[in-house]
Amino acid sequence: MSEQTSSSEYKRIDQLGSTCICNNLRRAARLVTNYYDKLLEPTGLRVSQITILVVLYRFGVQTINEMAGKLELDRTTLTRNLKPLANQGLLTIAPGSDQRTRVVALTSKGEAVLLKVLPLWEQAQAYMVAGIGEANAALLLTQLSEAAALTYSD
């Protein structure tokens, strides 16, 4: 504690470090992401890339703006993340109805990769669920959705 920091300020700063929901969520997300990515390493894809392919598989052909909304990403970040997947032939990016619109579609190669990824993802998912328990896993998903929903109220 520095000479400028009072005891009560120190306690408040300590709480910021130890109880901040955002900080702890980001830390946990990094660690869990690294775990999934390590298991998915043989595929050459990261879990964040697989999520993009899953959105295309589930919802079909869509614009970059539509995908960005589903993934809660800004358009620029999504576009940057789509390019390596397009270069690998896992998806296509084509002109849309006007010059500003791009349409994204999953290729048959992308779908085949998803089928190869599935057992590895299931292994990672089963490990996480077993580690925290099924009830806690369901509760965690609910709480994450609730936390995310709070950000829409402002």
C-alpha positions as a printed Julia matrix, in Angstrom:
154×3 Matrix{Float64}:
   0.0     0.0     0.0
   1.46    3.37   -0.97
   1.44    6.41    1.25
  -1.24    7.94   -0.97
  -3.66    5.04   -0.56
  -5.81    4.92    2.54
  -6.81    1.66    4.2
 -10.36    1.86    2.84
  -9.1     2.63   -0.69
  -6.72   -0.31   -0.44
  -9.62   -2.62    0.47
 -11.68   -1.29   -2.43
  -8.8    -1.8    -4.87
  -8.21   -5.29   -3.46
 -11.9    -6.09   -4.08
 -11.58   -4.8    -7.62
  -8.8    -7.31   -8.2
 -10.39  -10.28   -6.49
 -14.16   -9.94   -6.98
 -14.51   -8.15  -10.32
 -16.93  -10.22  -12.4
 -15.42   -8.98  -15.65
 -11.82   -9.73  -14.67
 -12.64  -13.2   -13.36
 -14.84  -14.02  -16.35
 -12.09  -12.97  -18.77
  -9.48  -15.01  -16.86
 -11.7   -18.09  -16.83
 -12.56  -17.6   -20.51
  -8.87  -17.46  -21.46
  -8.08  -20.63  -19.51
 -11.09  -22.57  -20.82
 -10.43  -21.37  -24.37
  -6.82  -22.54  -24.1
  -8.03  -25.96  -22.9
 -10.43  -26.38  -25.84
  -7.85  -25.05  -28.31
  -5.25  -27.55  -27.05
  -7.62  -30.48  -27.6
  -8.62  -29.13  -31.02
  -4.99  -28.6   -32.08
  -4.93  -31.67  -34.41
  -7.62  -30.01  -36.56
  -5.58  -26.84  -37.05
  -8.55  -24.76  -35.86
  -9.28  -22.84  -32.69
 -12.6   -23.02  -30.88
 -13.35  -19.44  -31.97
 -13.0   -20.5   -35.61
 -15.16  -23.56  -35.08
 -17.87  -21.35  -33.59
 -18.0   -19.42  -36.86
 -18.44  -22.65  -38.83
 -21.15  -23.8   -36.42
 -23.12  -20.57  -36.94
 -22.99  -21.12  -40.7
 -24.02  -24.76  -40.31
 -26.94  -23.93  -38.0
 -28.27  -20.82  -39.76
 -27.14  -21.28  -43.35
 -25.95  -18.64  -45.77
 -25.97  -15.16  -44.24
 -24.44  -11.73  -44.49
 -21.4   -10.74  -42.45
 -23.63   -8.32  -40.51
 -26.08  -11.11  -39.63
 -23.22  -13.34  -38.48
 -21.66  -10.53  -36.46
 -24.97  -10.12  -34.64
 -25.23  -13.83  -33.83
 -21.62  -14.0   -32.62
 -21.71  -10.64  -30.79
 -18.65   -9.49  -32.75
 -18.07   -6.27  -34.6
 -18.07   -6.59  -38.37
 -14.36   -5.78  -38.75
 -13.28   -8.46  -36.27
 -15.53  -11.04  -37.91
 -14.25  -10.19  -41.39
 -10.67  -10.6   -40.18
 -11.59  -14.0   -38.65
 -13.41  -15.19  -41.79
 -10.48  -14.71  -44.16
  -8.28  -17.61  -42.93
 -11.3   -19.93  -43.0
 -12.07  -18.84  -46.56
  -8.41  -19.33  -47.53
  -8.66  -22.92  -46.23
 -11.79  -23.48  -48.33
 -14.03  -23.98  -45.28
 -16.38  -21.14  -46.24
 -16.97  -18.76  -49.09
 -17.4   -14.98  -49.01
 -19.27  -13.62  -52.01
 -20.71  -10.25  -53.0
 -24.22   -9.66  -51.73
 -27.14   -7.67  -53.05
 -25.14   -4.42  -53.03
 -21.46   -3.39  -53.0
 -21.32   -3.14  -49.19
 -22.82   -6.54  -48.46
 -20.88   -9.82  -48.31
 -22.59  -13.21  -48.05
 -20.91  -16.09  -46.23
 -21.6   -19.79  -46.81
 -20.2   -22.99  -45.35
 -18.56  -25.25  -47.93
 -18.76  -29.03  -48.01
 -15.14  -29.04  -46.84
 -16.16  -26.84  -43.89
 -18.96  -29.22  -43.0
 -16.56  -32.18  -43.2
 -14.15  -30.39  -40.85
 -16.99  -29.82  -38.39
 -17.68  -33.56  -38.39
 -13.98  -34.24  -37.65
 -13.96  -31.61  -34.89
 -17.09  -32.91  -33.2
 -15.54  -35.8   -31.19
 -12.71  -33.55  -29.94
 -15.17  -30.84  -28.9
 -17.35  -33.48  -27.22
 -14.3   -34.67  -25.26
 -13.5   -31.13  -24.09
 -17.13  -30.43  -23.27
 -17.56  -33.7   -21.33
 -14.43  -32.94  -19.29
 -15.72  -29.49  -18.35
 -19.23  -30.72  -17.51
 -17.86  -33.61  -15.45
 -15.52  -31.23  -13.64
 -18.19  -28.8   -12.51
 -21.2   -31.13  -12.62
 -24.18  -31.15  -14.97
 -26.34  -28.95  -12.75
 -23.56  -26.38  -12.35
 -22.84  -26.44  -16.08
 -26.51  -25.71  -16.84
 -26.55  -23.01  -14.17
 -23.34  -21.48  -15.55
 -24.85  -21.24  -19.04
 -27.96  -19.59  -17.6
 -25.89  -17.15  -15.56
 -23.7   -16.25  -18.53
 -26.82  -15.52  -20.59
 -28.22  -13.4   -17.76
 -24.94  -11.48  -17.4
 -24.85  -10.85  -21.14
 -28.49   -9.69  -21.09
 -27.62   -7.08  -18.46
 -25.37   -5.36  -20.99
 -28.34   -4.78  -23.31
 -30.32   -2.79  -20.75
 -28.18    0.35  -21.0
